[in-house]
């Protein structure tokens, strides 16, 4: 089982039912899938549960993002940049900024 330390967690639900969830863990190892040693999920979904923007790197997949139902590769450089890129994509897709 993966040993991971939670390093960032944020959740917000908006009055219209949309929500943002950001969770980032530091792993106890690095791998070809996760050379930065992080596991993360950043998700912005609408009130009906549909995903507007999602960034993740679940096991078996490289760093990637989902925009309008399309999966695209994402080039991870830092946690700060990850958060900025996610927020930028949420804004571009018409999501609310927290």
N, C-alpha and C positions, 0 to 999 in steps of 0.2 A: 504494500500500500504506500502511496505517495505521502511523504511527510512534508507538510507545507505550513508556513507561518503567515497568518493574515497580516498584510501590511497596509491595506486601504479598503474601507468599506463605506459605502454611501447609498442611501435609499431615500427617494422622495416621491410622494404621490401628489399630483396636482389636482386642483379642484374639478377639472374636467375629466378626471379618471386616468389620464396619462400618467406614466411613472418611469422613473429612471433608477436603475440599479447598477452600481459599480462595485466590483469585488476584485481585488488583486492579492495574490499570494506569492510569497517567495518560496521556491522549492529548495529542497536540500541537495539538489543535484542539477546539472545542466545536461541537455541532450541535443541531438540534431534538430528535433522538433522545437525545442525551447532553449536555444543557446544563451539566452539572457537569464535563464533560471527562474522565470516567472510564469505563472498561470493566471489568466485573467478572463473576466466576462464583464463587458460594459454593454448595457442594454437599455434602449429607450423604446417603450411600447405604448400604444394608444389604449384608450379606455376599453376597446373591444378585444384587447390582447394581441392585436397584430403588431409585429415588430416593425418599427420605423427605421432604426439603426441598431446594429449589434456588432461589437468587436469581440472576438474571442480566439482562443487557441486550444480548443479542447483536444484531448489525446487523439492522435491519428491524423491531425490536421496541423498545418503550419499557421502562423499568424495570419488572420484574415478578418474581413468585415463583410457585413450583409447590408446592402442598401437597396431599398425597394425590391426585396426578394432576390437580389442578385448577389452571389458571393464573389468577392474580389480579394486578391492577395493584399496583405498589408505589410509594409516594411517597418518593423519595430525599431525604434532608436533609443527611446527612454520612456519612463513612466510619465514624465511631464508632457512629452510630445504626444503620447498615446491619449492622455486626457484632453489635450488641446485639439487633436484631430477628431476625436469622438464628438466633442462639443461643436466643432465646426460643421461636421456632417449632420448632426442633429439640427442645427440652425438652418443649413441649406435645405433640409427636408421639411422644414416648417414646424419643427418641434419647439417646445418651450425651453428656455434656458433657465437653469437653476442658479 
